[in-house]
Amino acid sequence: MFSTTPSELARNLLVILVLSLLMVGTLWVLLPFLPAFIWAVTIVASTWPLLIGLQRRLWGKRWLATTVMIIGMLVIVVAPLSAAIGTLIGHASDISDQVHSIGQRGLPMPPDWLARIPVVGQRASDEWQALAVAGPGGLVAKVQPYAVKAASWGFSKLGSVGLLVVHLGLTLIISGILFMQGERAARALIRMARRLGGDRGEESVRLAGMSIRAVALGIVVTAVTQSLLGGIGLWLTGVPLPGFLTALMLVLCIAQIGPFPVLLSSVAWLYWQDSPTLATLLLVLSVIIGMLDNVMRPMLIRRGADLPMTLILAGVLGGMLTFGIVGLFVGPVILAVTYTLLTAWINEGLNRPVTAPSGAPMTGTDGETPVPVEAADAPPTSKKVAKPSPAPAHDKKPG
């Protein structure tokens, strides 16, 4: 406890200042590693049961289970990302040739089916027809401002690719350390939470882990399911580059955008290629795949954590808008811990006994007129009547 005497006030303020500077300096030093650390904690907390199951099957060897988990992360995360980047680089010349040819020849007239699409078909057909009539010069003049902005954005993001690779490497290293020392890290975190908040601090830490696991289960499993079904639909209907588009759908689904941008673009391409039957089939599949998000994700999240669904969804969406992709997991954790502590504080206040004006707890049997405890527990008082004492023996006269 800090002393409140005037002689110790300067010392207490100096101690608080030094501790604050140490905390700020520590966070400043660790700031470059913070995104990778958050991702590593999220991955380890979500896949910890899988690690324990692998360890039991691998003769109790933690290092073997950790090696398998790291290889799995490389296959699931790094390989699709590398394939996507490689596909874009490999087809860069083809994309450039297609854009160049369209700029020279201009757009053809719109197909007849475009105007029959409800709501937006007629307007899209009119805009397309206007660009086709304008010829190559009109098309270039119309597209050039957007192309310049897109090129500038693309060049500005080229440096982020190297930073992304660095973060992925750090995430793999930190994940391997946490997989090996997970129990020790969990005990340290629980001890600190208990030191700060007692039983409710420990409960908040456990609930945070459950929230991370629930969100990962709901979001990742739903995203993988939608991407696989969408990829099968693209492969069946003959859309080119189904592997790359499936990886792109997975990224969009995890980012809560959904598979519709890829699927609807593929539907439009099939209509462009005069394949209305395949395009209609893919459109029906797209609607079914898109609706899975509203069924699977709430059900899986609800199974992982006993929290209000509105709270979890608000944490997912608000966290993503505030912190980016990592906010999908940070947002629900923050809201879950806040909700738990606030609920415990409210319940503790409601269960506290009523106090009398003197400060003593009050009890009552009728629920309306409580009485102080000391008055209720005291035995009923009765007035004692003084009995006359017998006369002394020497006052009696002999008969």
C-alpha positions in Angstrom: 0.0 0.0 0.0 1.2 3.5 -0.8 1.6 5.8 2.1 -0.6 9.0 2.1 1.6 11.0 4.4 3.0 14.2 2.8 6.5 13.0 3.3 5.9 9.9 1.2 3.8 11.6 -1.5 6.7 12.5 -3.8 8.2 9.0 -3.5 4.8 7.4 -4.4 4.4 9.6 -7.4 8.0 8.8 -8.5 7.3 5.0 -8.2 4.2 5.3 -10.3 6.1 7.4 -12.9 8.9 4.8 -13.2 6.5 1.9 -13.5 4.5 3.7 -16.2 7.7 4.5 -18.1 8.8 0.8 -17.8 5.5 -0.4 -19.2 5.4 2.1 -22.0 9.0 1.3 -22.9 8.3 -2.5 -22.9 5.3 -2.1 -25.2 7.4 0.2 -27.4 10.1 -2.4 -27.8 7.7 -5.2 -28.4 5.5 -3.2 -30.8 7.0 -4.7 -34.0 6.3 -8.2 -32.7 2.8 -7.5 -31.5 0.8 -8.5 -34.6 2.7 -11.8 -34.9 2.3 -12.4 -31.2 -1.5 -11.8 -31.4 -1.8 -14.2 -34.3 0.4 -16.8 -32.6 -1.7 -16.7 -29.4 -4.9 -16.9 -31.5 -3.6 -19.9 -33.4 -2.3 -21.7 -30.4 -5.4 -21.1 -28.3 -7.6 -22.3 -31.1 -5.7 -25.5 -32.0 -4.5 -26.5 -28.5 -6.9 -29.5 -28.2 -5.6 -30.7 -31.6 -2.0 -30.4 -30.3 -2.8 -32.5 -27.2 -4.5 -35.1 -29.4 -1.5 -35.3 -31.6 0.8 -35.6 -28.6 -1.2 -38.6 -27.3 -0.9 -40.3 -30.7 2.8 -39.5 -31.1 4.0 -41.5 -28.0 3.7 -38.4 -25.8 6.4 -36.5 -27.6 5.5 -32.7 -27.5 8.2 -31.8 -30.0 6.8 -34.2 -32.6 3.3 -32.8 -32.2 4.7 -29.3 -32.4 6.6 -30.2 -35.6 3.4 -31.6 -37.2 1.4 -28.5 -36.2 4.0 -26.1 -37.7 4.1 -28.2 -40.9 0.4 -28.0 -41.0 0.4 -24.2 -40.7 2.9 -24.1 -43.5 0.7 -26.2 -45.8 -2.6 -24.4 -44.8 -1.4 -20.8 -44.7 1.9 -20.3 -46.5 1.3 -22.7 -49.4 -2.0 -21.2 -50.6 -0.6 -17.7 -50.2 2.5 -18.5 -52.2 0.3 -20.2 -54.8 -1.9 -17.2 -55.1 1.0 -14.8 -55.5 2.7 -17.1 -57.9 -0.4 -17.4 -60.0 -0.8 -13.7 -60.2 2.8 -13.3 -61.2 2.6 -16.1 -63.8 -0.5 -14.7 -65.4 0.5 -11.1 -65.2 1.5 -11.0 -68.9 -1.8 -12.7 -70.0 -3.8 -10.1 -68.0 -1.8 -7.3 -69.5 -2.4 -8.7 -73.0 -6.1 -9.0 -72.4 -6.4 -5.4 -71.2 -4.3 -4.2 -74.0 -6.4 -6.0 -76.6 -9.6 -4.6 -75.1 -8.2 -1.1 -75.2 -7.4 -1.5 -78.9 -10.5 -3.2 -80.1 -13.0 -1.8 -77.7 -15.9 -3.6 -76.1 -18.4 -5.6 -78.1 -22.1 -4.9 -77.8 -23.7 -6.3 -74.6 -25.4 -9.7 -74.7 -29.2 -9.8 -74.7 -29.5 -11.7 -71.4 -27.9 -8.8 -69.5 -30.9 -6.5 -69.9 -33.2 -9.3 -68.6 -31.5 -9.4 -65.2 -33.8 -7.9 -62.6 -33.2 -4.5 -61.0 -29.7 -3.8 -62.4 -29.8 -5.5 -65.8 -31.2 -2.7 -67.9 -28.9 0.0 -66.4 -25.8 -2.3 -66.8 -26.8 -3.0 -70.4 -27.1 0.7 -71.2 -23.7 1.6 -69.7 -22.1 -1.3 -71.5 -23.7 -0.2 -74.8 -22.5 3.4 -74.3 -18.9 2.2 -73.8 -19.1 0.0 -76.8 -20.4 2.8 -79.0 -17.7 5.2 -77.8 -15.0 2.9 -79.3 -11.5 2.3 -78.0 -10.8 6.0 -77.3 -13.9 6.4 -75.2 -13.2 3.2 -73.3 -9.6 4.2 -72.5 -10.8 7.7 -71.4 -13.4 6.2 -69.2 -11.1 3.5 -67.6 -7.9 5.5 -67.4 -8.5 7.3 -64.1 -9.5 4.1 -62.3 -6.6 2.2 -63.8 -4.1 4.8 -62.6 -5.6 4.6 -59.1 -5.5 0.8 -59.1 -1.9 0.8 -60.3 -0.8 3.3 -57.6 -2.5 1.2 -55.0 -0.9 -2.0 -56.3 2.6 -0.5 -56.3 2.1 0.9 -52.8 1.2 -2.6 -51.5 4.2 -4.3 -53.1 6.3 -3.4 -50.0 3.6 -5.0 -47.8 4.3 -8.4 -49.3 7.8 -8.5 -47.7 6.4 -7.3 -44.4 3.7 -10.0 -44.6 6.4 -12.7 -45.1 8.3 -11.4 -42.1 5.1 -11.5 -39.9 4.3 -15.0 -41.1 7.8 -16.2 -40.1 7.6 -14.6 -36.7 4.1 -16.1 -36.2 5.5 -19.5 -37.0 8.4 -19.1 -34.5 6.2 -17.7 -31.7 3.6 -20.4 -32.3 6.3 -23.1 -32.0 7.5 -21.6 -28.7 3.9 -21.4 -27.3 3.1 -25.0 -28.5 6.2 -26.2 -26.5 5.7 -24.0 -23.4 1.9 -23.6 -23.5 1.2 -24.9 -20.0 3.8 -22.7 -18.4 2.5 -19.6 -20.3 -1.1 -20.3 -19.3 -0.1 -20.8 -15.6 1.8 -17.5 -15.6 -1.2 -15.7 -17.2 -3.7 -17.2 -14.8 -1.5 -16.3 -11.8 -1.3 -12.7 -13.0 -5.0 -12.5 -13.6 -5.7 -14.0 -10.1 -3.3 -11.4 -8.6 -5.2 -8.6 -10.3 -8.8 -9.8 -10.0 -9.0 -12.9 -7.8 -11.3 -15.7 -8.9 -13.0 -13.4 -11.5 -9.7 -12.6 -13.1 -8.9 -16.3 -13.6 -12.4 -16.8 -14.9 -11.9 -14.0 -17.4 -8.7 -15.6 -18.7 -10.4 -18.9 -19.2 -13.4 -17.2 -20.9 -11.0 -15.3 -23.2 -9.5 -18.6 -24.4 -13.0 -20.1 -24.9 -14.0 -17.1 -27.0 -10.9 -17.3 -29.2 -11.6 -21.0 -29.8 -15.3 -20.4 -30.5 -14.7 -17.7 -33.0 -12.0 -19.7 -34.7 -14.3 -22.7 -34.9 -17.1 -20.7 -36.3 -15.3 -18.4 -38.7 -12.6 -20.8 -40.0 -14.7 -23.9 -40.3 -17.4 -21.9 -42.1 -14.9 -20.2 -44.4 -13.2 -23.6 -45.3 -16.6 -25.2 -46.0 -17.8 -22.3 -48.2 -14.5 -22.2 -50.1 -14.4 -25.9 -50.7 -18.0 -26.0 -52.0 -17.4 -22.9 -54.1 -14.2 -24.4 -55.5 -16.1 -27.6 -56.4 -18.8 -25.5 -58.2 -16.1 -23.6 -60.1 -14.5 -26.8 -61.2 -17.7 -28.4 -62.3 -18.8 -25.5 -64.4 -15.4 -25.1 -66.1 -14.3 -21.8 -64.7 -10.5 -21.4 -65.2 -8.1 -21.2 -62.3 -10.3 -22.9 -59.8 -7.5 -23.4 -57.3 -6.5 -19.8 -57.2 -10.2 -18.7 -56.9 -10.8 -21.1 -54.1 -7.8 -19.7 -52.2 -9.1 -16.2 -52.8 -12.6 -17.2 -51.6 -11.0 -18.6 -48.4 -9.3 -15.2 -47.7 -12.5 -13.3 -48.4 -14.6 -15.6 -46.2 -12.2 -15.3 -43.3 -12.3 -11.5 -43.8 -16.1 -11.7 -43.5 -16.6 -10.5 -47.0 -17.9 -13.8 -48.2 -17.5 -15.8 -51.4 -20.0 -13.8 -53.5 -17.4 -11.5 -55.2 -15.6 -14.5 -56.7 -18.7 -16.6 -57.4 -20.7 -13.8 -59.0 -17.8 -12.8 -61.1 -17.5 -16.4 -62.3 -21.2 -16.4 -63.1 -20.8 -13.3 -65.2 -17.8 -14.8 -67.0 -19.9 -17.9 -67.9 -22.7 -15.7 -69.2 -20.0 -13.8 -71.2 -18.8 -17.1 -72.7 -22.4 -18.0 -73.9 -22.9 -20.8 -71.3 -26.2 -19.8 -69.7 -26.9 -23.3 -68.4 -23.6 -23.5 -66.5 -23.9 -19.9 -65.4 -27.4 -20.5 -63.9 -26.2 -23.6 -62.2 -23.3 -21.8 -60.6 -25.7 -18.9 -59.6 -28.0 -21.4 -57.7 -24.9 -22.9 -56.0 -23.6 -19.5 -55.1 -26.9 -18.6 -53.3 -26.8 -21.8 -51.4 -23.2 -21.5 -50.4 -23.6 -17.9 -49.4 -26.5 -18.8 -47.1 -24.4 -21.3 -45.2 -22.7 -18.4 -43.4 -25.9 -17.5 -41.6 -26.5 -21.1 -40.4 -23.1 -22.6 -39.6 -21.2 -19.8 -38.0 -23.7 -18.9 -35.2 -24.2 -22.6 -34.4 -20.5 -23.3 -34.2 -19.7 -20.2 -32.2 -22.5 -20.9 -29.8 -21.1 -24.4 -29.2 -17.7 -23.0 -28.3 -18.6 -20.4 -25.7 -21.6 -19.8 -23.6 -22.0 -16.1 -24.4 -24.8 -14.1 -26.0 -24.7 -14.4 -29.8 -25.3 -10.7 -30.2 -22.2 -10.1 -28.1 -20.0 -12.4 -30.2 -21.2 -11.1 -33.5 -20.7 -7.5 -32.4 -17.2 -8.4 -31.3 -16.4 -10.1 -34.6 -17.7 -7.3 -36.8 -16.6 -4.4 -34.6 -13.1 -5.9 -34.0 -12.6 -6.5 -37.8 -13.6 -2.9 -38.6 -11.3 -1.5 -35.8 -8.3 -3.8 -35.8 -8.5 -5.5 -39.2 -8.4 -9.2 -39.7 -6.9 -9.9 -36.3 -9.8 -8.0 -34.8 -12.0 -11.0 -35.6 -10.5 -12.6 -32.6 -9.5 -9.6 -30.5 -12.9 -8.0 -30.6 -14.9 -11.0 -29.1 -12.2 -11.5 -26.4 -12.5 -7.9 -25.3 -16.3 -7.9 -25.2 -16.4 -11.3 -23.5 -14.0 -10.3 -20.7 -15.8 -7.0 -20.2 -19.2 -8.7 -20.1 -18.0 -11.2 -17.6 -16.5 -8.7 -15.2 -19.4 -6.3 -15.5 -21.9 -9.1 -14.9 -19.9 -10.3 -11.8 -19.8 -6.8 -10.5 -23.5 -6.3 -10.9 -24.4 -9.6 -9.3 -22.0 -9.0 -6.4 -23.7 -5.6 -5.7 -27.2 -7.1 -5.9 -26.3 -10.0 -3.5 -24.8 -7.6 -0.9 -27.0 -7.4 2.3 -28.7 -4.1 3.1 -27.1 -2.1 5.8 -28.7 -0.1 8.6 -27.9 3.6 9.1 -25.3 2.6 11.7 -23.5 0.4 9.2 -24.7 -2.9 10.5 -26.3 -5.5 8.1 -30.1 -5.6 8.2 -32.3 -8.7 8.2 -36.1 -9.0 8.0 -38.6 -11.8 7.8 -41.4 -9.9 6.1 -39.2 -8.4 3.4 -40.5 -4.9 4.2 -39.3 -3.8 7.6 -35.8 -5.1 8.1 -34.2 -4.7 11.5 -30.6 -4.5 12.5 -28.9 -7.9 13.1 -27.8 -7.1 16.6 -31.4 -6.2 17.5 -32.8 -9.3 15.8 -30.3 -11.7 17.4 -30.6 -10.3 20.9 -32.9 -12.3 23.3 -36.1 -10.6 24.3 -35.8 -8.5 27.4 -38.1 -9.0 30.4 -38.5 -6.9 33.4 -37.5 -8.5 36.6 -39.6 -7.9 39.7 -37.5 -7.7 42.9 -38.6 -10.2 45.5 -38.5 -9.2 49.2 -35.6 -10.7 51.0 -36.4 -12.9 54.0 -36.1 -11.4 57.4 -32.9 -12.0 59.3 -32.9 -14.8 61.8 -32.1 -12.7 64.8 -35.2 -10.5 64.2 -37.6 -13.4 64.8 -39.2 -13.6 68.2 -39.6 -16.9 70.0 -43.2 -17.9 70.2 
